[in-house]
């Protein structure tokens, strides 16, 4: 069981992209820890700032983490 706050260990680029997209941040924060971890794991496949922005926009659109 994982008790630590997953938000404190966000990859920097992902955290910055979330900070610029409030709806995505709210959606991500409302997800269970396991879904958040899957999304974080997915960020390791992202290779550019533009791609990260698209990845995060999917959160705002509700297309990721379900």
mmCIF file as Biopython writes it, N, C-alpha, C and O atoms, coordinates in Angstrom:
data_model
#
loop_
_atom_site.group_PDB
_atom_site.id
_atom_site.type_symbol
_atom_site.label_atom_id
_atom_site.label_alt_id
_atom_site.label_comp_id
_atom_site.label_asym_id
_atom_site.label_entity_id
_atom_site.label_seq_id
_atom_site.pdbx_PDB_ins_code
_atom_site.Cartn_x
_atom_site.Cartn_y
_atom_site.Cartn_z
_atom_site.occupancy
_atom_site.B_iso_or_equiv
_atom_site.auth_seq_id
_atom_site.auth_asym_id
_atom_site.pdbx_PDB_model_num
ATOM 1   N N  . UNK A ? 1  ? 0.841   -1.185 0.000   1.0 0.0 1  A 1 
ATOM 2   C CA . UNK A ? 1  ? 0.000   0.000  0.000   1.0 0.0 1  A 1 
ATOM 3   C C  . UNK A ? 1  ? 0.882   1.243  0.000   1.0 0.0 1  A 1 
ATOM 4   O O  . UNK A ? 1  ? 1.901   1.297  0.689   1.0 0.0 1  A 1 
ATOM 5   N N  . UNK A ? 2  ? 0.486   2.213  -0.762  1.0 0.0 2  A 1 
ATOM 6   C CA . UNK A ? 2  ? 1.293   3.406  -0.952  1.0 0.0 2  A 1 
ATOM 7   C C  . UNK A ? 2  ? 0.638   4.574  -0.226  1.0 0.0 2  A 1 
ATOM 8   O O  . UNK A ? 2  ? -0.477  4.975  -0.560  1.0 0.0 2  A 1 
ATOM 9   N N  . UNK A ? 3  ? 1.344   5.125  0.781   1.0 0.0 3  A 1 
ATOM 10  C CA . UNK A ? 3  ? 0.777   6.211  1.568   1.0 0.0 3  A 1 
ATOM 11  C C  . UNK A ? 3  ? 1.306   7.581  1.164   1.0 0.0 3  A 1 
ATOM 12  O O  . UNK A ? 3  ? 0.722   8.597  1.540   1.0 0.0 3  A 1 
ATOM 13  N N  . UNK A ? 4  ? 2.400   7.631  0.407   1.0 0.0 4  A 1 
ATOM 14  C CA . UNK A ? 4  ? 2.991   8.924  0.081   1.0 0.0 4  A 1 
ATOM 15  C C  . UNK A ? 4  ? 2.123   9.692  -0.909  1.0 0.0 4  A 1 
ATOM 16  O O  . UNK A ? 4  ? 1.332   9.105  -1.646  1.0 0.0 4  A 1 
ATOM 17  N N  . UNK A ? 5  ? 2.279   10.977 -0.913  1.0 0.0 5  A 1 
ATOM 18  C CA . UNK A ? 5  ? 1.528   11.843 -1.807  1.0 0.0 5  A 1 
ATOM 19  C C  . UNK A ? 5  ? 2.131   11.763 -3.201  1.0 0.0 5  A 1 
ATOM 20  O O  . UNK A ? 5  ? 3.257   12.209 -3.419  1.0 0.0 5  A 1 
ATOM 21  N N  . UNK A ? 6  ? 1.393   11.204 -4.136  1.0 0.0 6  A 1 
ATOM 22  C CA . UNK A ? 6  ? 1.889   11.010 -5.497  1.0 0.0 6  A 1 
ATOM 23  C C  . UNK A ? 6  ? 2.184   12.345 -6.184  1.0 0.0 6  A 1 
ATOM 24  O O  . UNK A ? 6  ? 3.052   12.413 -7.055  1.0 0.0 6  A 1 
ATOM 25  N N  . UNK A ? 7  ? 1.477   13.393 -5.802  1.0 0.0 7  A 1 
ATOM 26  C CA . UNK A ? 7  ? 1.676   14.695 -6.428  1.0 0.0 7  A 1 
ATOM 27  C C  . UNK A ? 7  ? 3.057   15.278 -6.141  1.0 0.0 7  A 1 
ATOM 28  O O  . UNK A ? 7  ? 3.552   16.101 -6.912  1.0 0.0 7  A 1 
ATOM 29  N N  . UNK A ? 8  ? 3.679   14.863 -5.048  1.0 0.0 8  A 1 
ATOM 30  C CA . UNK A ? 8  ? 4.997   15.401 -4.713  1.0 0.0 8  A 1 
ATOM 31  C C  . UNK A ? 8  ? 6.092   14.798 -5.578  1.0 0.0 8  A 1 
ATOM 32  O O  . UNK A ? 8  ? 7.213   15.306 -5.582  1.0 0.0 8  A 1 
ATOM 33  N N  . UNK A ? 9  ? 5.802   13.734 -6.307  1.0 0.0 9  A 1 
ATOM 34  C CA . UNK A ? 9  ? 6.798   13.055 -7.132  1.0 0.0 9  A 1 
ATOM 35  C C  . UNK A ? 9  ? 6.513   13.158 -8.627  1.0 0.0 9  A 1 
ATOM 36  O O  . UNK A ? 9  ? 6.953   12.305 -9.398  1.0 0.0 9  A 1 
ATOM 37  N N  . UNK A ? 10 ? 5.789   14.184 -9.043  1.0 0.0 10 A 1 
ATOM 38  C CA . UNK A ? 10 ? 5.482   14.336 -10.464 1.0 0.0 10 A 1 
ATOM 39  C C  . UNK A ? 10 ? 6.748   14.673 -11.247 1.0 0.0 10 A 1 
ATOM 40  O O  . UNK A ? 10 ? 7.591   15.434 -10.772 1.0 0.0 10 A 1 
ATOM 41  N N  . UNK A ? 11 ? 6.883   14.105 -12.454 1.0 0.0 11 A 1 
ATOM 42  C CA . UNK A ? 11 ? 7.978   14.547 -13.323 1.0 0.0 11 A 1 
ATOM 43  C C  . UNK A ? 11 ? 7.836   16.056 -13.595 1.0 0.0 11 A 1 
ATOM 44  O O  . UNK A ? 11 ? 6.723   16.558 -13.753 1.0 0.0 11 A 1 
ATOM 45  N N  . UNK A ? 12 ? 8.948   16.757 -13.646 1.0 0.0 12 A 1 
ATOM 46  C CA . UNK A ? 12 ? 8.914   18.219 -13.744 1.0 0.0 12 A 1 
ATOM 47  C C  . UNK A ? 12 ? 8.102   18.715 -14.942 1.0 0.0 12 A 1 
ATOM 48  O O  . UNK A ? 12 ? 7.263   19.603 -14.788 1.0 0.0 12 A 1 
ATOM 49  N N  . UNK A ? 13 ? 8.335   18.166 -16.110 1.0 0.0 13 A 1 
ATOM 50  C CA . UNK A ? 13 ? 7.620   18.622 -17.305 1.0 0.0 13 A 1 
ATOM 51  C C  . UNK A ? 13 ? 6.117   18.393 -17.201 1.0 0.0 13 A 1 
ATOM 52  O O  . UNK A ? 13 ? 5.324   19.223 -17.646 1.0 0.0 13 A 1 
ATOM 53  N N  . UNK A ? 14 ? 5.734   17.273 -16.615 1.0 0.0 14 A 1 
ATOM 54  C CA . UNK A ? 14 ? 4.320   16.971 -16.433 1.0 0.0 14 A 1 
ATOM 55  C C  . UNK A ? 14 ? 3.697   17.942 -15.437 1.0 0.0 14 A 1 
ATOM 56  O O  . UNK A ? 14 ? 2.606   18.463 -15.670 1.0 0.0 14 A 1 
ATOM 57  N N  . UNK A ? 15 ? 4.389   18.182 -14.329 1.0 0.0 15 A 1 
ATOM 58  C CA . UNK A ? 15 ? 3.883   19.118 -13.327 1.0 0.0 15 A 1 
ATOM 59  C C  . UNK A ? 15 ? 3.720   20.523 -13.882 1.0 0.0 15 A 1 
ATOM 60  O O  . UNK A ? 15 ? 2.742   21.209 -13.585 1.0 0.0 15 A 1 
ATOM 61  N N  . UNK A ? 16 ? 4.681   20.945 -14.686 1.0 0.0 16 A 1 
ATOM 62  C CA . UNK A ? 16 ? 4.599   22.282 -15.289 1.0 0.0 16 A 1 
ATOM 63  C C  . UNK A ? 16 ? 3.435   22.363 -16.275 1.0 0.0 16 A 1 
ATOM 64  O O  . UNK A ? 16 ? 2.717   23.362 -16.314 1.0 0.0 16 A 1 
ATOM 65  N N  . UNK A ? 17 ? 3.252   21.310 -17.071 1.0 0.0 17 A 1 
ATOM 66  C CA . UNK A ? 17 ? 2.147   21.288 -18.026 1.0 0.0 17 A 1 
ATOM 67  C C  . UNK A ? 17 ? 0.801   21.276 -17.295 1.0 0.0 17 A 1 
ATOM 68  O O  . UNK A ? 17 ? -0.143  21.939 -17.725 1.0 0.0 17 A 1 
ATOM 69  N N  . UNK A ? 18 ? 0.712   20.531 -16.202 1.0 0.0 18 A 1 
ATOM 70  C CA . UNK A ? 18 ? -0.524  20.517 -15.409 1.0 0.0 18 A 1 
ATOM 71  C C  . UNK A ? 18 ? -0.815  21.897 -14.828 1.0 0.0 18 A 1 
ATOM 72  O O  . UNK A ? 18 ? -1.965  22.337 -14.810 1.0 0.0 18 A 1 
ATOM 73  N N  . UNK A ? 19 ? 0.221   22.576 -14.355 1.0 0.0 19 A 1 
ATOM 74  C CA . UNK A ? 19 ? 0.037   23.898 -13.759 1.0 0.0 19 A 1 
ATOM 75  C C  . UNK A ? 19 ? -0.517  24.904 -14.767 1.0 0.0 19 A 1 
ATOM 76  O O  . UNK A ? 19 ? -1.152  25.888 -14.389 1.0 0.0 19 A 1 
ATOM 77  N N  . UNK A ? 20 ? -0.275  24.651 -16.036 1.0 0.0 20 A 1 
ATOM 78  C CA . UNK A ? 20 ? -0.755  25.553 -17.086 1.0 0.0 20 A 1 
ATOM 79  C C  . UNK A ? 20 ? -2.131  25.156 -17.609 1.0 0.0 20 A 1 
ATOM 80  O O  . UNK A ? 20 ? -2.682  25.835 -18.476 1.0 0.0 20 A 1 
ATOM 81  N N  . UNK A ? 21 ? -2.684  24.073 -17.097 1.0 0.0 21 A 1 
ATOM 82  C CA . UNK A ? 21 ? -3.981  23.584 -17.563 1.0 0.0 21 A 1 
ATOM 83  C C  . UNK A ? 21 ? -4.805  23.173 -16.338 1.0 0.0 21 A 1 
ATOM 84  O O  . UNK A ? 21 ? -4.790  22.014 -15.926 1.0 0.0 21 A 1 
ATOM 85  N N  . UNK A ? 22 ? -5.516  24.132 -15.774 1.0 0.0 22 A 1 
ATOM 86  C CA . UNK A ? 22 ? -6.252  23.903 -14.531 1.0 0.0 22 A 1 
ATOM 87  C C  . UNK A ? 22 ? -7.287  22.778 -14.654 1.0 0.0 22 A 1 
ATOM 88  O O  . UNK A ? 22 ? -7.374  21.953 -13.744 1.0 0.0 22 A 1 
ATOM 89  N N  . UNK A ? 23 ? -8.071  22.704 -15.730 1.0 0.0 23 A 1 
ATOM 90  C CA . UNK A ? 23 ? -9.018  21.587 -15.823 1.0 0.0 23 A 1 
ATOM 91  C C  . UNK A ? 23 ? -8.318  20.225 -15.784 1.0 0.0 23 A 1 
ATOM 92  O O  . UNK A ? 23 ? -8.823  19.283 -15.172 1.0 0.0 23 A 1 
ATOM 93  N N  . UNK A ? 24 ? -7.168  20.124 -16.432 1.0 0.0 24 A 1 
ATOM 94  C CA . UNK A ? 24 ? -6.416  18.864 -16.414 1.0 0.0 24 A 1 
ATOM 95  C C  . UNK A ? 24 ? -5.921  18.565 -15.008 1.0 0.0 24 A 1 
ATOM 96  O O  . UNK A ? 24 ? -5.977  17.421 -14.557 1.0 0.0 24 A 1 
ATOM 97  N N  . UNK A ? 25 ? -5.436  19.586 -14.317 1.0 0.0 25 A 1 
ATOM 98  C CA . UNK A ? 25 ? -4.943  19.396 -12.953 1.0 0.0 25 A 1 
ATOM 99  C C  . UNK A ? 25 ? -6.067  18.934 -12.036 1.0 0.0 25 A 1 
ATOM 100 O O  . UNK A ? 25 ? -5.874  18.043 -11.209 1.0 0.0 25 A 1 
ATOM 101 N N  . UNK A ? 26 ? -7.229  19.536 -12.183 1.0 0.0 26 A 1 
ATOM 102 C CA . UNK A ? 26 ? -8.373  19.145 -11.356 1.0 0.0 26 A 1 
ATOM 103 C C  . UNK A ? 26 ? -8.788  17.708 -11.642 1.0 0.0 26 A 1 
ATOM 104 O O  . UNK A ? 26 ? -9.092  16.947 -10.723 1.0 0.0 26 A 1 
ATOM 105 N N  . UNK A ? 27 ? -8.799  17.342 -12.920 1.0 0.0 27 A 1 
ATOM 106 C CA . UNK A ? 27 ? -9.172  15.969 -13.294 1.0 0.0 27 A 1 
ATOM 107 C C  . UNK A ? 27 ? -8.153  14.980 -12.730 1.0 0.0 27 A 1 
ATOM 108 O O  . UNK A ? 27 ? -8.525  13.971 -12.131 1.0 0.0 27 A 1 
ATOM 109 N N  . UNK A ? 28 ? -6.878  15.272 -12.923 1.0 0.0 28 A 1 
ATOM 110 C CA . UNK A ? 28 ? -5.818  14.389 -12.439 1.0 0.0 28 A 1 
ATOM 111 C C  . UNK A ? 28 ? -5.900  14.235 -10.923 1.0 0.0 28 A 1 
ATOM 112 O O  . UNK A ? 28 ? -5.779  13.125 -10.405 1.0 0.0 28 A 1 
ATOM 113 N N  . UNK A ? 29 ? -6.104  15.330 -10.218 1.0 0.0 29 A 1 
ATOM 114 C CA . UNK A ? 29 ? -6.154  15.301 -8.753  1.0 0.0 29 A 1 
ATOM 115 C C  . UNK A ? 29 ? -7.333  14.494 -8.228  1.0 0.0 29 A 1 
ATOM 116 O O  . UNK A ? 29 ? -7.267  13.938 -7.132  1.0 0.0 29 A 1 
ATOM 117 N N  . UNK A ? 30 ? -8.409  14.426 -9.001  1.0 0.0 30 A 1 
ATOM 118 C CA . UNK A ? 30 ? -9.606  13.708 -8.569  1.0 0.0 30 A 1 
ATOM 119 C C  . UNK A ? 30 ? -9.514  12.205 -8.818  1.0 0.0 30 A 1 
ATOM 120 O O  . UNK A ? 30 ? -10.344 11.446 -8.317  1.0 0.0 30 A 1 
ATOM 121 N N  . UNK A ? 31 ? -8.511  11.765 -9.589  1.0 0.0 31 A 1 
ATOM 122 C CA . UNK A ? 31 ? -8.375  10.347 -9.909  1.0 0.0 31 A 1 
ATOM 123 C C  . UNK A ? 31 ? -7.811  9.570  -8.728  1.0 0.0 31 A 1 
ATOM 124 O O  . UNK A ? 31 ? -7.094  10.133 -7.901  1.0 0.0 31 A 1 
ATOM 125 N N  . UNK A ? 32 ? -8.129  8.283  -8.644  1.0 0.0 32 A 1 
ATOM 126 C CA . UNK A ? 32 ? -7.510  7.439  -7.622  1.0 0.0 32 A 1 
ATOM 127 C C  . UNK A ? 32 ? -6.002  7.324  -7.889  1.0 0.0 32 A 1 
ATOM 128 O O  . UNK A ? 32 ? -5.543  7.526  -9.013  1.0 0.0 32 A 1 
ATOM 129 N N  . UNK A ? 33 ? -5.255  7.003  -6.856  1.0 0.0 33 A 1 
ATOM 130 C CA . UNK A ? 33 ? -3.794  6.943  -6.941  1.0 0.0 33 A 1 
ATOM 131 C C  . UNK A ? 33 ? -3.314  6.002  -8.044  1.0 0.0 33 A 1 
ATOM 132 O O  . UNK A ? 33 ? -2.332  6.306  -8.721  1.0 0.0 33 A 1 
ATOM 133 N N  . UNK A ? 34 ? -3.974  4.885  -8.235  1.0 0.0 34 A 1 
ATOM 134 C CA . UNK A ? 34 ? -3.545  3.929  -9.261  1.0 0.0 34 A 1 
ATOM 135 C C  . UNK A ? 34 ? -3.672  4.534  -10.660 1.0 0.0 34 A 1 
ATOM 136 O O  . UNK A ? 34 ? -2.797  4.338  -11.504 1.0 0.0 34 A 1 
ATOM 137 N N  . UNK A ? 35 ? -4.752  5.264  -10.904 1.0 0.0 35 A 1 
ATOM 138 C CA . UNK A ? 35 ? -4.939  5.916  -12.205 1.0 0.0 35 A 1 
ATOM 139 C C  . UNK A ? 35 ? -3.921  7.031  -12.382 1.0 0.0 35 A 1 
ATOM 140 O O  . UNK A ? 35 ? -3.382  7.209  -13.474 1.0 0.0 35 A 1 
ATOM 141 N N  . UNK A ? 36 ? -3.652  7.783  -11.320 1.0 0.0 36 A 1 
ATOM 142 C CA . UNK A ? 36 ? -2.624  8.819  -11.394 1.0 0.0 36 A 1 
ATOM 143 C C  . UNK A ? 36 ? -1.276  8.211  -11.749 1.0 0.0 36 A 1 
ATOM 144 O O  . UNK A ? 36 ? -0.540  8.764  -12.567 1.0 0.0 36 A 1 
ATOM 145 N N  . UNK A ? 37 ? -0.949  7.084  -11.145 1.0 0.0 37 A 1 
ATOM 146 C CA . UNK A ? 37 ? 0.343   6.448  -11.415 1.0 0.0 37 A 1 
ATOM 147 C C  . UNK A ? 37 ? 0.434   5.987  -12.864 1.0 0.0 37 A 1 
ATOM 148 O O  . UNK A ? 37 ? 1.492   6.096  -13.484 1.0 0.0 37 A 1 
ATOM 149 N N  . UNK A ? 38 ? -0.672  5.470  -13.411 1.0 0.0 38 A 1 
ATOM 150 C CA . UNK A ? 38 ? -0.673  5.053  -14.822 1.0 0.0 38 A 1 
ATOM 151 C C  . UNK A ? 38 ? -0.402  6.244  -15.732 1.0 0.0 38 A 1 
ATOM 152 O O  . UNK A ? 38 ? 0.331   6.131  -16.714 1.0 0.0 38 A 1 
ATOM 153 N N  . UNK A ? 39 ? -0.997  7.380  -15.402 1.0 0.0 39 A 1 
ATOM 154 C CA . UNK A ? 39 ? -0.787  8.594  -16.202 1.0 0.0 39 A 1 
ATOM 155 C C  . UNK A ? 39 ? 0.663   9.048  -16.084 1.0 0.0 39 A 1 
ATOM 156 O O  . UNK A ? 39 ? 1.295   9.385  -17.086 1.0 0.0 39 A 1 
ATOM 157 N N  . UNK A ? 40 ? 1.185   9.057  -14.871 1.0 0.0 40 A 1 
ATOM 158 C CA . UNK A ? 40 ? 2.585   9.435  -14.670 1.0 0.0 40 A 1 
ATOM 159 C C  . UNK A ? 40 ? 3.502   8.494  -15.440 1.0 0.0 40 A 1 
ATOM 160 O O  . UNK A ? 40 ? 4.455   8.938  -16.080 1.0 0.0 40 A 1 
ATOM 161 N N  . UNK A ? 41 ? 3.220   7.208  -15.380 1.0 0.0 41 A 1 
ATOM 162 C CA . UNK A ? 41 ? 4.025   6.239  -16.127 1.0 0.0 41 A 1 
ATOM 163 C C  . UNK A ? 41 ? 3.989   6.553  -17.622 1.0 0.0 41 A 1 
ATOM 164 O O  . UNK A ? 41 ? 4.991   6.394  -18.319 1.0 0.0 41 A 1 
ATOM 165 N N  . UNK A ? 42 ? 2.839   6.994  -18.105 1.0 0.0 42 A 1 
ATOM 166 C CA . UNK A ? 42 ? 2.705   7.342  -19.519 1.0 0.0 42 A 1 
ATOM 167 C C  . UNK A ? 42 ? 3.531   8.543  -19.925 1.0 0.0 42 A 1 
ATOM 168 O O  . UNK A ? 42 ? 3.881   8.687  -21.096 1.0 0.0 42 A 1 
ATOM 169 N N  . UNK A ? 43 ? 3.848   9.408  -18.974 1.0 0.0 43 A 1 
ATOM 170 C CA . UNK A ? 43 ? 4.648   10.595 -19.317 1.0 0.0 43 A 1 
ATOM 171 C C  . UNK A ? 43 ? 6.058   10.226 -19.732 1.0 0.0 43 A 1 
ATOM 172 O O  . UNK A ? 43 ? 6.736   11.018 -20.386 1.0 0.0 43 A 1 
ATOM 173 N N  . UNK A ? 44 ? 6.508   9.045  -19.365 1.0 0.0 44 A 1 
ATOM 174 C CA . UNK A ? 44 ? 7.868   8.632  -19.715 1.0 0.0 44 A 1 
ATOM 175 C C  . UNK A ? 44 ? 8.014   8.359  -21.212 1.0 0.0 44 A 1 
ATOM 176 O O  . UNK A ? 44 ? 9.130   8.223  -21.712 1.0 0.0 44 A 1 
ATOM 177 N N  . UNK A ? 45 ? 6.896   8.280  -21.923 1.0 0.0 45 A 1 
ATOM 178 C CA . UNK A ? 45 ? 6.921   8.082  -23.372 1.0 0.0 45 A 1 
ATOM 179 C C  . UNK A ? 45 ? 6.861   9.405  -24.131 1.0 0.0 45 A 1 
ATOM 180 O O  . UNK A ? 45 ? 7.020   9.427  -25.352 1.0 0.0 45 A 1 
ATOM 181 N N  . UNK A ? 46 ? 6.635   10.497 -23.421 1.0 0.0 46 A 1 
ATOM 182 C CA . UNK A ? 46 ? 6.508   11.817 -24.038 1.0 0.0 46 A 1 
ATOM 183 C C  . UNK A ? 46 ? 7.905   12.382 -24.286 1.0 0.0 46 A 1 
ATOM 184 O O  . UNK A ? 46 ? 8.772   12.338 -23.413 1.0 0.0 46 A 1 
ATOM 185 N N  . UNK A ? 47 ? 8.108   12.916 -25.504 1.0 0.0 47 A 1 
ATOM 186 C CA . UNK A ? 47 ? 9.460   13.334 -25.882 1.0 0.0 47 A 1 
ATOM 187 C C  . UNK A ? 47 ? 9.625   14.826 -26.130 1.0 0.0 47 A 1 
ATOM 188 O O  . UNK A ? 47 ? 10.737  15.278 -26.404 1.0 0.0 47 A 1 
ATOM 189 N N  . UNK A ? 48 ? 8.542   15.611 -26.040 1.0 0.0 48 A 1 
ATOM 190 C CA . UNK A ? 48 ? 8.674   17.048 -26.270 1.0 0.0 48 A 1 
ATOM 191 C C  . UNK A ? 48 ? 7.667   17.826 -25.426 1.0 0.0 48 A 1 
ATOM 192 O O  . UNK A ? 48 ? 6.690   17.269 -24.926 1.0 0.0 48 A 1 
ATOM 193 N N  . UNK A ? 49 ? 7.923   19.095 -25.282 1.0 0.0 49 A 1 
ATOM 194 C CA . UNK A ? 49 ? 7.029   19.973 -24.525 1.0 0.0 49 A 1 
ATOM 195 C C  . UNK A ? 49 ? 5.649   20.031 -25.188 1.0 0.0 49 A 1 
ATOM 196 O O  . UNK A ? 49 ? 4.621   20.015 -24.510 1.0 0.0 49 A 1 
ATOM 197 N N  . UNK A ? 50 ? 5.643   20.099 -26.511 1.0 0.0 50 A 1 
ATOM 198 C CA . UNK A ? 50 ? 4.382   20.157 -27.247 1.0 0.0 50 A 1 
ATOM 199 C C  . UNK A ? 50 ? 3.578   18.868 -27.062 1.0 0.0 50 A 1 
ATOM 200 O O  . UNK A ? 50 ? 2.362   18.905 -26.874 1.0 0.0 50 A 1 
ATOM 201 N N  . UNK A ? 51 ? 4.259   17.750 -27.117 1.0 0.0 51 A 1 
ATOM 202 C CA . UNK A ? 51 ? 3.601   16.458 -26.908 1.0 0.0 51 A 1 
ATOM 203 C C  . UNK A ? 51 ? 3.059   16.356 -25.477 1.0 0.0 51 A 1 
ATOM 204 O O  . UNK A ? 51 ? 1.979   15.805 -25.261 1.0 0.0 51 A 1 
ATOM 205 N N  . UNK A ? 52 ? 3.800   16.882 -24.507 1.0 0.0 52 A 1 
ATOM 206 C CA . UNK A ? 52 ? 3.335   16.869 -23.114 1.0 0.0 52 A 1 
ATOM 207 C C  . UNK A ? 52 ? 2.075   17.714 -22.974 1.0 0.0 52 A 1 
ATOM 208 O O  . UNK A ? 52 ? 1.144   17.333 -22.265 1.0 0.0 52 A 1 
ATOM 209 N N  . UNK A ? 53 ? 2.046   18.855 -23.646 1.0 0.0 53 A 1 
ATOM 210 C CA . UNK A ? 53 ? 0.858   19.707 -23.589 1.0 0.0 53 A 1 
ATOM 211 C C  . UNK A ? 53 ? -0.352  18.962 -24.147 1.0 0.0 53 A 1 
ATOM 212 O O  . UNK A ? 53 ? -1.451  19.077 -23.604 1.0 0.0 53 A 1 
ATOM 213 N N  . UNK A ? 54 ? -0.164  18.202 -25.222 1.0 0.0 54 A 1 
ATOM 214 C CA . UNK A ? 54 ? -1.271  17.407 -25.789 1.0 0.0 54 A 1 
ATOM 215 C C  . UNK A ? 54 ? -1.687  16.300 -24.820 1.0 0.0 54 A 1 
ATOM 216 O O  . UNK A ? 54 ? -2.876  16.042 -24.637 1.0 0.0 54 A 1 
ATOM 217 N N  . UNK A ? 55 ? -0.706  15.655 -24.208 1.0 0.0 55 A 1 
ATOM 218 C CA . UNK A ? 55 ? -0.978  14.587 -23.244 1.0 0.0 55 A 1 
ATOM 219 C C  . UNK A ? 55 ? -1.821  15.127 -22.085 1.0 0.0 55 A 1 
ATOM 220 O O  . UNK A ? 55 ? -2.798  14.505 -21.669 1.0 0.0 55 A 1 
ATOM 221 N N  . UNK A ? 56 ? -1.429  16.283 -21.578 1.0 0.0 56 A 1 
ATOM 222 C CA . UNK A ? 56 ? -2.149  16.909 -20.461 1.0 0.0 56 A 1 
ATOM 223 C C  . UNK A ? 56 ? -3.528  17.377 -20.911 1.0 0.0 56 A 1 
ATOM 224 O O  . UNK A ? 56 ? -4.486  17.288 -20.143 1.0 0.0 56 A 1 
ATOM 225 N N  . UNK A ? 57 ? -3.648  17.871 -22.137 1.0 0.0 57 A 1 
ATOM 226 C CA . UNK A ? 57 ? -4.959  18.294 -22.636 1.0 0.0 57 A 1 
ATOM 227 C C  . UNK A ? 57 ? -5.934  17.123 -22.672 1.0 0.0 57 A 1 
ATOM 228 O O  . UNK A ? 57 ? -7.137  17.302 -22.478 1.0 0.0 57 A 1 
ATOM 229 N N  . UNK A ? 58 ? -5.414  15.933 -22.918 1.0 0.0 58 A 1 
ATOM 230 C CA . UNK A ? 58 ? -6.273  14.744 -22.884 1.0 0.0 58 A 1 
ATOM 231 C C  . UNK A ? 58 ? -6.892  14.558 -21.504 1.0 0.0 58 A 1 
ATOM 232 O O  . UNK A ? 58 ? -8.025  14.092 -21.383 1.0 0.0 58 A 1 
ATOM 233 N N  . UNK A ? 59 ? -6.149  14.921 -20.472 1.0 0.0 59 A 1 
ATOM 234 C CA . UNK A ? 59 ? -6.709  14.854 -19.112 1.0 0.0 59 A 1 
ATOM 235 C C  . UNK A ? 59 ? -7.882  15.825 -18.974 1.0 0.0 59 A 1 
ATOM 236 O O  . UNK A ? 59 ? -8.935  15.474 -18.441 1.0 0.0 59 A 1 
ATOM 237 N N  . UNK A ? 60 ? -7.686  17.032 -19.458 1.0 0.0 60 A 1 
ATOM 238 C CA . UNK A ? 60 ? -8.745  18.042 -19.372 1.0 0.0 60 A 1 
ATOM 239 C C  . UNK A ? 60 ? -9.973  17.586 -20.135 1.0 0.0 60 A 1 
ATOM 240 O O  . UNK A ? 60 ? -11.106 17.875 -19.750 1.0 0.0 60 A 1 
ATOM 241 N N  . UNK A ? 61 ? -9.732  16.863 -21.232 1.0 0.0 61 A 1 
ATOM 242 C CA . UNK A ? 61 ? -10.840 16.358 -22.054 1.0 0.0 61 A 1 
ATOM 243 C C  . UNK A ? 61 ? -11.431 15.071 -21.501 1.0 0.0 61 A 1 
ATOM 244 O O  . UNK A ? 61 ? -12.424 14.565 -22.024 1.0 0.0 61 A 1 
ATOM 245 N N  . UNK A ? 62 ? -10.815 14.533 -20.429 1.0 0.0 62 A 1 
ATOM 246 C CA . UNK A ? 62 ? -11.308 13.312 -19.816 1.0 0.0 62 A 1 
ATOM 247 C C  . UNK A ? 62 ? -10.982 12.057 -20.610 1.0 0.0 62 A 1 
ATOM 248 O O  . UNK A ? 62 ? -11.660 11.039 -20.468 1.0 0.0 62 A 1 
ATOM 249 N N  . UNK A ? 63 ? -9.948  12.121 -21.447 1.0 0.0 63 A 1 
ATOM 250 C CA . UNK A ? 63 ? -9.611  10.993 -22.310 1.0 0.0 63 A 1 
ATOM 251 C C  . UNK A ? 63 ? -8.523  10.088 -21.738 1.0 0.0 63 A 1 
ATOM 252 O O  . UNK A ? 63 ? -8.223  9.051  -22.328 1.0 0.0 63 A 1 
ATOM 253 N N  . UNK A ? 64 ? -7.936  10.448 -20.623 1.0 0.0 64 A 1 
ATOM 254 C CA . UNK A ? 64 ? -6.833  9.675  -20.048 1.0 0.0 64 A 1 
ATOM 255 C C  . UNK A ? 64 ? -7.163  9.333  -18.610 1.0 0.0 64 A 1 
ATOM 256 O O  . UNK A ? 64 ? -7.791  10.122 -17.905 1.0 0.0 64 A 1 
ATOM 257 N N  . UNK A ? 65 ? -6.745  8.164  -18.180 1.0 0.0 65 A 1 
ATOM 258 C CA . UNK A ? 65 ? -6.887  7.798  -16.776 1.0 0.0 65 A 1 
ATOM 259 C C  . UNK A ? 65 ? -8.189  7.156  -16.387 1.0 0.0 65 A 1 
ATOM 260 O O  . UNK A ? 65 ? -8.490  7.022  -15.201 1.0 0.0 65 A 1 
ATOM 261 N N  . UNK A ? 66 ? -8.955  6.763  -17.356 1.0 0.0 66 A 1 
ATOM 262 C CA . UNK A ? 66 ? -10.225 6.107  -17.058 1.0 0.0 66 A 1 
ATOM 263 C C  . UNK A ? 66 ? -10.056 4.629  -17.007 1.0 0.0 66 A 1 
ATOM 264 O O  . UNK A ? 66 ? -11.022 3.905  -16.767 1.0 0.0 66 A 1 
#
